[in-house]
Amino acid sequence: MREEVLGELRSIVGMDWVITSEDAIKPYLYDETPVPIRPRASDDVVVVKPGSTEEVSRILVLANKYRIPVFPRGGGTGLAGACIPTISGIILSLERMNRVTVDVENLIAEAEAGATLRDLMNAAEKAGLSFQPHPGDEGAQIGGLIACNAGGARAIKTGIMRNCVKGIEVVLPTGEIAKLGGKILKNNAGYDLMQLIIGSEGTLGIITKAWIRLQPIDAAAMTIIVPFDNREKALKAVPKIFQEGIIPLAVEYVEKRLVERVAREIGLRWPCNSGEYQLMIILSEPSEEALLSTSERLLNICESLGALGSVAAEARREQEEVLKIRSEIYTTLKPDMVDILDVTVPPSKLIDLIRAINEIEAKYGVYIPVYGHAGDGNLHIHLMRWNCWSEEDYEIVRRTIYDIAIGMGGTITGEHGIGYVRKKYLESFAGGRLLELMREIKRIFDPNGILNPDKVLP
């Protein structure tokens, strides 16, 4: 990058916040995308750390002037390579912009983009409120969670990020600053541009601040592990629970041999020993009485469907350990993993999806670890390092699973997004005129194509 440009960047953010050292840049090049499928990051990049929305605006004006690509960077927890700088340019890290304040009267948190999920949860708790969704790693930053429309385990009851965000401050690719929404709960004035930017993976604007809805703290919570002797029985129980009017905070599908392996590796113990196929159900209610009533109804339903003997974690520490084990599955599998798919189908089709996965396992003689958000039809399907498999072999399985999901009325990604690694598959789900419209929207927002180029659109 020309010294002239570096000088202008330093004049905007200060000498200390323009990083050119190779060693200092290295942690900003990649995210959590599995190594076998992630793109190669460019070596010719500079990391810039603005401290305000105005500085972000000036950086984008500069980038447009010199036609320099800009890659917004959050906590680096993404799984689709959306923040990897695949060509020369500026990595824009928002980590310095990390303030969170809470408006208790309006049940709203005002969070800058660089604040982490953990920061938001702690600020809400200190104010006597809660941010119940748990959309991923607690080190993920708010701007990235919104830009990628993160989901997570608790989306059934609380919704995904899109449902929690009431307003955003965003810097458009040409440098203009826009405020969309705010502390208001209703807004019907014109096209909802905020919802367009949420989930756009840093291609339409850089989110610098958000107004996020909080909730009162539930008085009672419980995590119940419900074991079954086969995958189909476990997943068949999920719609029955909802049909009885029970809306848990989370319903996760896990496999015992997998969670026991994770528990051993992180020095914990999985509490349920029976049944290879299990549901991890989190209940959260406003009173102990309501929790007891709901848990009894839930257990009765599961027992009638063949559950083998459920285990309840009531103490907060026990519940946190169970959630920790569930959260570490990806980290445990990653060294031996080629890819992680997060196809989503209508919840009633989960059993059909699992049957299809079973058939693929049998056909190729492999074990495909499967777990995920059974309550909303979003499963994580892992393609592992299997002996003598080529990339062509993996591609056949990948395409087969995508075709199956789309054929069931589903989608190729429920929460991880398109980023870089799924671009070539987008056309199979949103081809033709839909893809043309997406490209036209991108051109309107970003006429010079500088913001997170090489992402989302094939």
Secondary structure per residue as TSV (DSSP state, phi and psi in degrees):
chain	resnum	aa	ss	phi	psi
A	1	M	-	360.0	135.9
A	2	R	-	-61.2	144.4
A	3	E	H	-61.3	-31.6
A	4	E	H	-59.9	-43.3
A	5	V	H	-68.3	-43.5
A	6	L	H	-60.1	-38.9
A	7	G	H	-62.5	-42.0
A	8	E	H	-67.6	-37.5
A	9	L	H	-64.0	-41.7
A	10	R	H	-64.7	-33.3
A	11	S	H	-69.2	-22.3
A	12	I	H	-84.7	-48.7
A	13	V	H	-109.4	-11.8
A	14	G	-	102.2	154.5
A	15	M	G	-57.2	-40.1
A	16	D	G	-71.5	-15.4
A	17	W	G	-109.8	14.9
A	18	V	E	-115.7	110.4
A	19	I	E	-103.6	120.9
A	20	T	-	-120.1	-10.9
A	21	S	-	-66.9	133.4
A	22	E	H	-58.4	-44.5
A	23	D	H	-65.1	-37.6
A	24	A	H	-73.8	-26.9
A	25	I	H	-79.1	-31.2
A	26	K	G	-49.2	-44.4
A	27	P	G	-65.2	-11.9
A	28	Y	G	-99.2	2.6
A	29	L	S	-84.8	-30.5
A	30	Y	-	-129.3	164.7
A	31	D	-	-119.0	-153.5
A	32	E	S	-91.2	10.2
A	33	T	S	-57.4	134.6
A	34	P	-	-51.9	136.6
A	35	V	T	-57.2	-42.3
A	36	P	T	-61.7	-22.4
A	37	I	T	-113.5	-7.3
A	38	R	S	-74.3	148.2
A	39	P	-	-75.1	160.3
A	40	R	-	-77.4	132.3
A	41	A	-	-80.6	147.2
A	42	S	-	-70.2	143.8
A	43	D	S	-83.3	-17.6
A	44	D	S	-97.3	71.4
A	45	V	E	-135.6	161.5
A	46	V	E	-129.7	142.5
A	47	V	E	-99.7	127.6
A	48	V	E	-121.7	134.4
A	49	K	-	-121.7	89.0
A	50	P	-	-69.4	157.4
A	51	G	S	-112.1	0.7
A	52	S	S	-156.7	164.2
A	53	T	H	-62.5	-37.6
A	54	E	H	-62.8	-38.3
A	55	E	H	-67.5	-38.6
A	56	V	H	-59.1	-44.2
A	57	S	H	-59.4	-45.5
A	58	R	H	-66.6	-35.5
A	59	I	H	-63.5	-42.0
A	60	L	H	-70.0	-35.1
A	61	V	H	-60.9	-43.9
A	62	L	H	-62.7	-44.0
A	63	A	H	-62.3	-39.2
A	64	N	H	-65.8	-38.9
A	65	K	H	-59.1	-42.9
A	66	Y	H	-101.7	2.2
A	67	R	T	57.8	47.6
A	68	I	-	-100.7	126.1
A	69	P	-	-62.1	144.5
A	70	V	E	-123.7	129.7
A	71	F	E	-116.0	104.5
A	72	P	E	-63.7	140.3
A	73	R	E	-130.3	124.7
A	74	G	-	-102.3	-128.9
A	75	G	S	-84.9	-2.6
A	76	G	S	71.5	29.5
A	77	T	-	-100.7	4.3
A	78	G	-	-67.9	161.0
A	79	L	S	-122.3	11.9
A	80	A	S	-128.5	14.1
A	81	G	-	70.2	23.5
A	82	A	T	-68.2	-24.5
A	83	C	T	-106.6	4.9
A	84	I	-	-75.8	126.0
A	85	P	-	-77.0	93.8
A	86	T	-	-79.0	-14.0
A	87	I	S	-135.6	167.6
A	88	S	S	-59.2	139.0
A	89	G	E	169.0	-158.0
A	90	I	E	-106.2	124.8
A	91	I	E	-88.7	117.7
A	92	L	E	-100.9	102.6
A	93	S	E	-95.5	130.0
A	94	L	-	-99.6	18.2
A	95	E	T	-62.4	-26.6
A	96	R	T	-73.2	-23.3
A	97	M	-	-92.3	83.7
A	98	N	-	-130.1	25.2
A	99	R	-	-82.2	144.0
A	100	V	E	-133.4	128.4
A	101	T	E	-126.5	153.5
A	102	V	E	-122.1	127.5
A	103	D	E	-97.0	98.6
A	104	V	T	-65.3	-38.0
A	105	E	T	-63.6	-37.1
A	106	N	T	-98.7	0.8
A	107	L	T	54.2	47.4
A	108	I	E	-131.1	135.6
A	109	A	E	-103.0	135.9
A	110	E	E	-103.9	111.7
A	111	A	E	-124.1	130.3
A	112	E	E	-74.1	160.1
A	113	A	T	-63.8	-29.0
A	114	G	T	-85.6	-6.7
A	115	A	S	-65.8	145.0
A	116	T	B	-89.1	166.0
A	117	L	H	-57.5	-40.0
A	118	R	H	-62.2	-41.3
A	119	D	H	-59.0	-45.0
A	120	L	H	-64.9	-45.2
A	121	M	H	-63.5	-41.3
A	122	N	H	-66.9	-41.1
A	123	A	H	-64.6	-40.9
A	124	A	H	-63.5	-44.4
A	125	E	H	-64.2	-39.6
A	126	K	H	-63.2	-28.2
A	127	A	T	-89.0	4.7
A	128	G	T	79.4	19.9
A	129	L	E	-125.7	-174.4
A	130	S	E	-146.1	150.7
A	131	F	-	-110.5	94.1
A	132	Q	-	-70.1	-34.0
A	133	P	-	-59.8	147.9
A	134	H	-	-128.5	70.7
A	135	P	-	-82.2	62.5
A	136	G	S	108.8	-160.8
A	137	D	-	-58.6	135.0
A	138	E	T	-70.6	-9.6
A	139	G	T	-87.8	-4.9
A	140	A	S	-64.7	145.2
A	141	Q	B	-94.0	151.6
A	142	I	H	-58.2	-43.8
A	143	G	H	-58.9	-42.4
A	144	G	H	-69.0	-39.5
A	145	L	H	-59.8	-38.3
A	146	I	H	-76.5	-44.6
A	147	A	H	-60.5	-31.5
A	148	C	T	-100.9	3.8
A	149	N	T	48.8	56.3
A	150	A	-	-61.0	149.4
A	151	G	-	-112.0	-85.6
A	152	G	-	92.2	-176.7
A	153	A	T	-70.6	-30.1
A	154	R	T	-96.4	16.5
A	155	A	H	-67.3	-19.6
A	156	I	H	-59.8	-51.3
A	157	K	H	-89.1	-34.6
A	158	T	H	-102.9	-16.7
A	159	G	-	86.9	172.9
A	160	I	-	-90.2	-177.2
A	161	M	H	-55.8	-38.5
A	162	R	H	-55.2	-34.5
A	163	N	H	-79.6	-17.5
A	164	C	H	-99.4	-19.9
A	165	V	E	-88.4	123.4
A	166	K	E	-101.9	-16.3
A	167	G	E	-165.8	155.8
A	168	I	E	-140.6	150.6
A	169	E	E	-104.6	128.2
A	170	V	E	-136.8	140.5
A	171	V	E	-99.0	121.1
A	172	L	-	-74.3	160.0
A	173	P	T	-57.1	-26.3
A	174	T	T	-87.8	0.0
A	175	G	S	105.9	-13.6
A	176	E	-	-68.3	145.1
A	177	I	E	-101.5	129.6
A	178	A	E	-128.1	140.7
A	179	K	E	-110.2	122.7
A	180	L	E	-117.9	119.9
A	181	G	E	72.4	-152.4
A	182	G	-	159.9	-134.6
A	183	K	S	-84.2	-2.8
A	184	I	-	-75.9	148.2
A	185	L	S	-96.7	-17.5
A	186	K	-	-127.4	140.6
A	187	N	-	-159.4	108.6
A	188	N	-	-120.7	30.5
A	189	A	S	-95.3	94.4
A	190	G	S	79.4	-170.6
A	191	Y	S	-62.4	144.3
A	192	D	-	-87.3	82.9
A	193	L	H	-68.0	-27.5
A	194	M	H	-59.6	-44.7
A	195	Q	H	-67.6	-25.7
A	196	L	H	-70.2	-39.5
A	197	I	H	-74.9	-36.8
A	198	I	T	-62.6	125.0
A	199	G	T	88.5	2.3
A	200	S	S	-85.6	2.4
A	201	E	T	57.7	39.9
A	202	G	T	72.8	19.3
A	203	T	S	-100.6	-16.7
A	204	L	S	-112.9	-14.6
A	205	G	-	178.0	163.0
A	206	I	E	-107.8	112.7
A	207	I	E	-73.2	127.0
A	208	T	E	-112.6	-18.9
A	209	K	E	-156.9	152.9
A	210	A	E	-144.2	149.4
A	211	W	E	-108.4	117.8
A	212	I	E	-121.5	132.6
A	213	R	E	-73.0	132.5
A	214	L	-	-109.4	171.3
A	215	Q	E	-132.9	158.0
A	216	P	E	-61.6	153.3
A	217	I	-	-76.8	126.4
A	218	D	-	-67.4	142.6
A	219	A	S	-77.6	-23.0
A	220	A	E	-143.8	139.6
A	221	A	E	-144.0	154.7
A	222	M	E	-153.4	142.6
A	223	T	E	-113.3	125.9
A	224	I	E	-118.0	128.6
A	225	I	E	-99.5	120.1
A	226	V	E	-113.8	111.3
A	227	P	E	-92.3	149.0
A	228	F	E	-136.3	164.1
A	229	D	S	-94.0	-2.5
A	230	N	S	-153.2	162.8
A	231	R	H	-62.1	-41.7
A	232	E	H	-65.1	-42.7
A	233	K	H	-60.3	-42.5
A	234	A	H	-60.5	-48.3
A	235	L	H	-75.8	-25.7
A	236	K	H	-66.9	-24.6
A	237	A	H	-72.0	-25.9
A	238	V	H	-62.3	-53.6
A	239	P	H	-63.1	-29.9
A	240	K	H	-63.9	-37.9
A	241	I	H	-62.0	-46.5
A	242	F	H	-66.8	-37.9
A	243	Q	H	-63.9	-23.9
A	244	E	T	-86.5	6.4
A	245	G	T	83.7	13.1
A	246	I	-	-95.4	122.2
A	247	I	-	-116.4	92.3
A	248	P	-	-68.0	164.2
A	249	L	S	-69.6	-35.1
A	250	A	E	-153.0	145.5
A	251	V	E	-132.6	105.5
A	252	E	E	-109.8	139.5
A	253	Y	E	-99.2	127.1
A	254	V	E	-135.9	163.2
A	255	E	E	-116.3	134.1
A	256	K	H	-58.6	-45.1
A	257	R	H	-63.3	-28.2
A	258	L	H	-76.7	-48.7
A	259	V	H	-69.4	-30.5
A	260	E	H	-67.0	-38.2
A	261	R	H	-62.7	-45.5
A	262	V	H	-60.1	-46.4
A	263	A	H	-57.8	-44.1
A	264	R	H	-60.6	-42.8
A	265	E	H	-69.1	-26.4
A	266	I	H	-107.6	9.1
A	267	G	T	76.3	29.6
A	268	L	-	-121.7	-179.1
A	269	R	-	-130.1	128.8
A	270	W	-	-77.1	129.2
A	271	P	S	-77.0	-13.6
A	272	C	-	-112.1	120.9
A	273	N	-	-97.2	-13.9
A	274	S	S	-104.0	153.1
A	275	G	-	74.8	119.2
A	276	E	S	-73.0	-24.7
A	277	Y	E	-117.3	124.7
A	278	Q	E	-135.3	150.8
A	279	L	E	-106.6	131.4
A	280	M	E	-104.0	109.1
A	281	I	E	-113.8	124.8
A	282	I	E	-106.1	123.1
A	283	L	E	-106.2	140.2
A	284	S	E	-141.8	120.3
A	285	E	E	-134.5	160.2
A	286	P	S	-73.9	-9.7
A	287	S	S	-152.0	160.7
A	288	E	H	-63.6	-36.9
A	289	E	H	-63.7	-44.1
A	290	A	H	-64.7	-39.2
A	291	L	H	-63.6	-44.6
A	292	L	H	-62.1	-44.5
A	293	S	H	-63.2	-45.6
A	294	T	H	-65.8	-41.6
A	295	S	H	-64.8	-38.4
A	296	E	H	-63.6	-44.6
A	297	R	H	-61.9	-42.4
A	298	L	H	-61.8	-47.5
A	299	L	H	-64.4	-37.6
A	300	N	H	-62.2	-42.4
A	301	I	H	-62.5	-48.3
A	302	C	H	-64.9	-40.0
A	303	E	H	-64.0	-37.1
A	304	S	H	-67.4	-19.4
A	305	L	T	-102.2	9.4
A	306	G	T	102.7	14.8
A	307	A	-	-61.3	146.4
A	308	L	-	-93.3	-10.0
A	309	G	-	139.3	100.0
A	310	S	-	-81.3	157.4
A	311	V	E	-124.5	130.9
A	312	A	E	-109.8	134.7
A	313	A	E	-109.0	113.6
A	314	E	-	-105.9	-36.2
A	315	A	S	-66.6	143.8
A	316	R	H	-58.5	-41.4
A	317	R	H	-61.8	-42.3
A	318	E	H	-63.7	-42.4
A	319	Q	H	-64.2	-40.3
A	320	E	H	-65.2	-36.0
A	321	E	H	-67.9	-40.8
A	322	V	H	-61.9	-45.8
A	323	L	H	-65.0	-36.8
A	324	K	H	-61.8	-43.9
A	325	I	H	-62.3	-47.1
A	326	R	H	-58.9	-40.7
A	327	S	H	-69.9	-22.7
A	328	E	T	-94.6	5.3
A	329	I	H	-60.3	-47.0
A	330	Y	H	-60.7	-45.0
A	331	T	H	-60.8	-38.6
A	332	T	H	-68.1	-40.0
A	333	L	H	-79.8	-23.5
A	334	K	G	-53.5	-42.8
A	335	P	G	-60.6	-26.1
A	336	D	G	-108.3	17.0
A	337	M	E	-107.1	145.2
A	338	V	E	-100.5	-39.3
A	339	D	E	-158.0	155.6
A	340	I	E	-127.0	119.4
A	341	L	E	-97.0	145.7
A	342	D	B	-130.8	52.5
A	343	V	-	-61.5	150.2
A	344	T	B	-130.1	134.5
A	345	V	-	-128.0	163.8
A	346	P	-	-53.0	135.9
A	347	P	G	-49.3	-34.5
A	348	S	G	-68.9	-14.5
A	349	K	G	-95.3	1.0
A	350	L	H	-58.6	-39.9
A	351	I	H	-62.7	-41.4
A	352	D	H	-64.6	-38.0
A	353	L	H	-64.4	-44.3
A	354	I	H	-63.1	-40.5
A	355	R	H	-59.2	-41.4
A	356	A	H	-64.3	-39.5
A	357	I	H	-64.7	-42.2
A	358	N	H	-57.2	-41.9
A	359	E	H	-66.1	-38.3
A	360	I	H	-66.3	-41.5
A	361	E	H	-57.8	-47.4
A	362	A	H	-65.4	-39.9
A	363	K	H	-62.7	-41.2
A	364	Y	H	-102.8	-4.3
A	365	G	T	65.9	42.0
A	366	V	-	-129.2	162.7
A	367	Y	-	-104.0	123.5
A	368	I	-	-109.2	103.8
A	369	P	-	-61.7	133.1
A	370	V	E	-133.0	132.9
A	371	Y	E	-157.5	173.4
A	372	G	E	144.8	-159.0
A	373	H	E	-90.7	83.0
A	374	A	G	-63.2	-27.5
A	375	G	G	-68.1	-25.3
A	376	D	G	-122.5	16.6
A	377	G	T	78.5	15.4
A	378	N	E	-108.9	104.4
A	379	L	E	-108.2	146.6
A	380	H	E	-101.3	116.7
A	381	I	E	-112.9	120.3
A	382	H	E	-102.3	127.5
A	383	L	E	-97.1	114.9
A	384	M	E	-96.2	172.5
A	385	R	-	-74.9	99.9
A	386	W	-	-100.7	141.7
A	387	N	T	-55.6	130.4
A	388	C	T	68.3	12.8
A	389	W	-	-82.5	137.5
A	390	S	-	-98.6	168.9
A	391	E	H	-60.4	-33.6
A	392	E	H	-63.3	-38.1
A	393	D	H	-63.6	-45.7
A	394	Y	H	-62.9	-38.0
A	395	E	H	-65.0	-36.9
A	396	I	H	-61.6	-45.9
A	397	V	H	-65.7	-43.0
A	398	R	H	-58.9	-50.4
A	399	R	H	-63.6	-37.1
A	400	T	H	-62.0	-46.2
A	401	I	H	-64.9	-41.6
A	402	Y	H	-61.6	-44.8
A	403	D	H	-62.8	-39.8
A	404	I	H	-62.1	-46.9
A	405	A	H	-62.7	-45.0
A	406	I	H	-64.4	-39.2
A	407	G	H	-63.7	-23.1
A	408	M	T	-90.5	7.3
A	409	G	T	85.4	20.7
A	410	G	-	-103.2	-161.3
A	411	T	B	-138.3	162.4
A	412	I	S	-78.4	-17.5
A	413	T	B	-151.1	127.8
A	414	G	S	-94.0	-29.1
A	415	E	S	-149.0	-22.9
A	416	H	S	-74.1	-26.5
A	417	G	-	88.9	-179.2
A	418	I	-	-90.0	-48.0
A	419	G	T	51.9	-132.0
A	420	Y	T	-96.8	-41.5
A	421	V	T	-76.5	-16.9
A	422	R	T	-107.0	5.9
A	423	K	H	-54.2	-44.9
A	424	K	H	-70.1	-12.6
A	425	Y	H	-96.1	-11.6
A	426	L	H	-62.5	-35.8
A	427	E	H	-62.9	-30.3
A	428	S	H	-69.9	-22.4
A	429	F	H	-103.3	-35.2
A	430	A	H	-136.6	55.6
A	431	G	-	-84.4	-172.8
A	432	G	T	62.1	-132.9
A	433	R	H	-64.3	-33.5
A	434	L	H	-61.4	-42.9
A	435	L	H	-68.0	-37.4
A	436	E	H	-60.9	-43.1
A	437	L	H	-61.8	-41.2
A	438	M	H	-61.1	-42.9
A	439	R	H	-64.3	-39.3
A	440	E	H	-66.2	-39.9
A	441	I	H	-61.5	-44.3
A	442	K	H	-58.8	-43.6
A	443	R	H	-65.4	-36.3
A	444	I	H	-66.7	-45.5
A	445	F	H	-71.9	-36.5
A	446	D	-	-134.3	71.9
A	447	P	T	-60.2	-28.2
A	448	N	T	-96.8	1.0
A	449	G	-	62.3	37.6
A	450	I	-	-93.7	-20.6
A	451	L	B	-92.1	114.9
A	452	N	S	44.8	54.0
A	453	P	T	-66.3	162.4
A	454	D	T	74.6	16.0
A	455	K	S	-124.9	152.0
A	456	V	S	67.2	-60.6
A	457	L	-	-88.4	126.5
A	458	P	-	-69.8	360.0
